[in-house]
Amino acid sequence: MAKRCELTGKGPMKGSIIWRSGKPKKLGGIGTHITAITKRRFLPNLQRVKALVDGEVRYIRVSTCALKKGLVVKAPKRTWKAPAPAAKAA
């Protein structure tokens, strides 16, 4: 399953981790220096939500931004109850 929001299309983004060494100048050092840059991925904050899609209730993976914006129509609460057992006739 792709790490992608089904409503907004938000997906993973590329970025990098920057490793620095040394003491900052404002703390009394001679300054920090970059020693390594490694690639990383920023993943979207996806949540599995029960929603109403095309008239049917199903689970979709949605980003929290879509939830906050109100793009998701939540599924109605279930009102069905089991039928009462039949009383014995005496």
C-alpha positions, 0 to 999 in steps of 0.5 A: 500500500502506497504511503499516499493520501487518498484525498489530497495526494500528499506523499513522501518527500525527499530531504537530507540530514545534515551532520555538524560538528564543532562548537557554535561561535556564540557559545565560544567556539570557532564555529560548526562545520558540516561533516556529512549529508545523508538522504532521508524521506519525510513521510506524511502523517497518514491515518486509517479512517472509516469514511463514507465514499460514493455512498458506501462505508470503507476504510481510507488512508488520509493525511491529518491535514485532510482531516483538519480541513474537513475533507473526510465525511466520517461514517455514521455510527452503527444503529443495528442491534441483534434481534431479541430471542423469541420468548417460549410459549407455555 
